[in-house]
Amino acid sequence: MAQLLDGAGKLGWVLLTAALRFVFMILNNCVAIPSYCLYLLLLQPLRIWDSTVFWHVEGIMFKWLLNMVSSWGWIAGYTVTEWGDDVRPISEEEAMVIVNHQSTGDVCTLMMCLQDKGTVVQKMMWLMDHVQVRDPQLPWNHNKQLIYLKDHLDKYYHSRDRKWIVLFPEGGFLRKRRETSQLFAKKRSLPHLTHVTLPRLGATHVILKTLSAQLENGSVGTETATPNQIGNKRRGLQWVIDVTIAYPKARPMDIQTWIFGYRPPTVTHVHYRMYPIKEVPVEEQALTDWLYQRFVEKEELLTHFYDTGSFPTPEGHTVAGSRQMTLDPVWLCIIQSFAFASGYMWYSVLQYLYCCLF
């Protein structure tokens, strides 16, 4: 009987905290997102006068929005431990980030672990199937949509001063694509993968060809320029960052978990590996082989992690180093306070205008 009462008490506490978190996040979104949109509307004259300053300000506010989303998981005890290469020194250089995709929680994890990477969050572009996050895009299942992607990159990537472009080459969640991927691999005598799926080439190929200078040997160079770059020659993509996300016991977290917080405190592990862009082929078949090899390596990394609880030790090291990623609680409070104050201010302004007009 005592155990039953104890279990009922714990369940009641979980339901209560989940309900409180849900209410807070609804309020948080109701004040933060409209305020963000109204600030951008107010700043439209600045966009015409000096678009560089406009997109810089927009980037700062966008980073604050993602910081709020990160805080939802952080206050529930969902944290990130980082492994592998330290990507912070290249945070101001242009890079393509390829990530394995297990659930909706992958995006929340990236939002959290990129917060301390300089201006990356405020200058990055997201590409996700069937989801529009900041920069619109389309799924990669037709050549027409790849043309749309190229046009979008030509029009917005440089003009809005983007630096990192993040994509999930698998084209869908692991649980949805695994069986199809394994059947495809069997027919083509390709590696059998369990923890990842074979990546799709389309978006990766378009990004490399559009944002990097192609050399005669089939690789990409280190300088590129487009008509959108007014008097400012950019170096183009300098890196490909291979990000591998691993969840304890291979149990991915989803967005519902971040919202309701019903799962016990969990540490998500993120492994980085950096490749200079000159090592990446751009010719279609060579790039396909290169990309497949990266996901075979991801499979090996995840297999090792699920067996041992850590990623393997890098060559030349005796211990696999890791670092805990944390958020500043004082800064989180400041951002949240600003969001709610902005929401109240805009509500008052709109209410006043409504009363004046009607």
N, C-alpha and C positions, 0 to 999 in steps of 0.2 A: 504493500500500500504506500509506504514511504517513497519507494522508487517511482511509483506511478505519479504521486503528487509532485515529486522532484522533476520528472519528465514533463508534466503538464505546466509546471512553473517555467521551465526553460523554453518550452514552446510558446507560452504566452509572452515571455520577454522578447523572443525572436519576432513574433507577430507585431508586438507593440513597436519595437525599434524599426521594423520594416515599414510599418504604416507612417511613423514619424519621418523617416528618411524619404519616403515617397512624397509626402506633403511638402517637405522642405525642397526637394528637387523640382517639384512642379512650380513652387513659388520662385525658386532660383531661375528656372527657365523663363518664367513669365516676366521677370524683371530684366534679366541679363540680355536675352536675345532681342526683344523689342528695343531696349536701350542701345544695343550695338547697332541695329539697323537705323535708328533715328539719329544717332551720332553721325553715321555715314551719310545719311540724307542731308544733315546740317552742313557737312564738310564737302558737299559736291562743288561749290565754287572753288575750294582749294584744289580739287581734282583737276579742274580746268586750268587753274593758274599755275600749279606746280604738282604734277601727278606723282613725282618721286616722294615728296613730303606726305601726300595723301596716303599712298600705299604703305609708307613707313608707319604712320599713325594707325592705319587699319591693321597692320601686322601686329602692333603692340596690343590692340584691343582683342584681336583674334587669339593671341597667346594667352591673354587673361581668361578668355572663354574656356580654352582647353585646360587651363590651370584649375578652373572650377570643376570641370569634369574629372580631372585627376584627383581632386580633393575628395570626391564622393567615395572613391575606392580607398584612398589613403586613410580617412578617418575610420573606416571599417577594418583597418589592419591589412589591407591589400597593398603590398609593397613590391619593389623590383630589385633584384640583384643582377648586376651586369658582369659579363665575362668577356674574355678575348681582347681584341684591340680597343684602345682608347680613342674614340672618334671625336672627342672634344677639340683637339688641335686643328681639325679640318672643318669645324663648324661653319666657317665663313667661305669655304670653297664649295663649288658646285658638285653635287653627287646624286647618283641614282641609288635608291635604297630598295632592295628586294627582300621581301619578308614571307615566311611561311604563314599559312592561314588556317587556323583551327576553329575560331569562333569570333563572335562580335567583340569579345573581350580583348582581342588582339589590338584593336584600334585604341581602346582605353589604355592598354599597357604602353603603347607607343606614345600616346599623349603624355603619360606620366614620365617615361624615361627620357624623353627628349626635352623636358622642361629646363634642364641644366646644361643644354648644349648651345649656349650662346643665343644667336638670333635664328636658329634653325626653325623653330616652331612658327615664328612670324614671317618667315620667308620660304615656307615649303608648300608644295603642291601635292595633294592626295589624289590617287587614282584607284577607285574601287568599283567593282562590278555592281551595277544597279543601285549604287549609293552616290549621292552628290554631297561632297564635303568640301566646301569653299570653292573649289574649281570644278565646274561641271565636266562630266565625261560620260562615255557610253561603254557598255560591255563590248568585249573584243571578238565577237563571234562573226563579224562580217567585215569585208574589206572596206565597205563604205564607212563604217564606224572608225576604222583605223585612219582613214582620211580625215574624218572629223577630229580625231586626236591630234594628228599632225597640224591641222589648221589651228587648233586650240593652242598648241605649244608655240607655234609661230606667232600667234597674235598676243598671247598673254604671258608666257613664261619669262621672257626678257623684259618686256615693258613693265611688268609688275615686280621685277627684281627678285624672282624666285631663285632659290639656291639648291634645296634638296627636293627631289621628286620621289614620292613613296608609292610603291605598287606591290600588289600580291600576284606574282606571276602564275600561281596555280589556278586562278580564275574562279575560286569558290572555296567553301569550307571543306576541310579534310573529310568529315563524315559523309559529305554528299558526293565527293569526287573520287574517293579512294577506290571503290570497286571498278568504276569506269577506267580509271587510270591504270589499274593493275591489268585489266583485260587488254587495254591498248599496249601496255608494255610487253605482255605475253606474245601478242601478235607480231610485234616488231623486234622481239628478242632484246628488250631493254631491261634494265635492272628492276627487280620487284621491290617496291617501296611500301612501307607500312605506316610510317609516322609522317610522311609527306606524300604529295602526289607529283607526277611529272608536270613541269611548268609549261605554260603556253608561251609561244614566242612573240606573238603579234605586237603587244604594247611595248615590250622591252626593245624589240628591233626598231620600232618607230622612234622611240625616245633616243636611242643611241644615234640613229641616222640624223635626227633632227637637231639634237643639242650638242653634237660633237663633230669635229672636223675629221673627215675620212682620209686616211693615208693610202698610198698605192698598194701597200702590203695587206690591205684588208682589215687593218686595225684602225682605231680611232685616234685622232691627234689630241692636242692640248689647247688649241685655240679655235674659236669660232666666232663669227659675227653674223648678225641678221639685220634686215632693214629696220627692225624695231629698236635697235641700239643706236641712239642718236649720239654720235661723236664719242662713243665709249666702247672700245673693243673688249669683249669679255673673253676669258680663257676657255669657257665652255665646261662641259663635264670633266672633272678631274679624277673622280673616284666612283667605283661601284662598292656599296656597303652591303654586305650580306648579313642580314639579321635573322637569327633563329630564336624563336620564342618557345620556351618549354614550361609546362605546368606540372606541378607535383602529381605523381601517380597518373600522368597523362590525362588529367581531368581538366579540360579547358574551362576558363571562366567566360561567362557571357555577360551581356550588358545588363540583364536582369539581376545578376548577382551584384554588380556594381551599384545598381539602383537600390535594391532592397537590403543588401548586406547580410543575407541569411547564412552565408558560408563562413566558417571560422577563419580567422586571420590567415592569409596565404601569401607566400612569397613566389612571385613569378620570376623565372630566370631568362635573361636575354643575353645572347651571345653575338658579338660583332666580329666580322672579319672584313678588312679593307683590301680592295684591289685597285691599283693604279689603272686609270682608264686606258693607258697604252697597252696593257696586257689583255684587254677585252677585244675579241674579234667582232667585226660588224657584218661580215659576210654571213648570209643566212644559215648555211649548214654548219659553219664553224661556230657561230653563236649558239645554235641549237645544242651542239655537243658541249660547249662551255657551260651553258645554263643547266643542262642535264647533270653535268658533273657537280655543279654547286649543290643541287638538290640531293644527289647521292651523298655528298659530304654532310648535308643537313641530316639525312637519315642516320648516318654514323654518329653524329653528335647527339641526336636525340636518343638513339639506342643506348649510348654510353650514359647519358643523363638518367634515363629511366632505370637503368641497371644499378647505378652507383649514387645518384643524387647530386652529381656534379658533372660539369663538362670536362673533357679530357685535358691533360696538361699539354700546353703548346710545346713544340719542338724547341730544345735548348733551355727549357725550364724544368725545375724539379717539382714545383708546386703550381697547380692551376689557380691563378689569382682571381679574386672576385671583389666587387665593390658594391656597397649598399647605396641605392639611390634614395634620397630623402627630399621631402618638400619642406619649405619654411612655413611653420604654422602662423607666424606673425604676418607674413606676406599674404597667406591665404585669407586671413581675417580682413586685411586691408582691401583686397580685391573684392571679397564678398560684401563688405561694407559699402564700397564704391558702387557695386552693382545694385544693391537695394536702395541706396541714396539716389542713384540715377533713375531707377524705376519710379521712385516717389516724385522726383523732379519732373520727369516726362509726363507722369499722370497728372500732376498739377498744371503743367503747361497746356496739355491737351484739354483738360477740363475747363481751363480758363478760356481757351480759344472756342470751345464748344458753346460756352455761355455767352461769349461775345457775338457769335454768329447766329445763335438760335435763342 
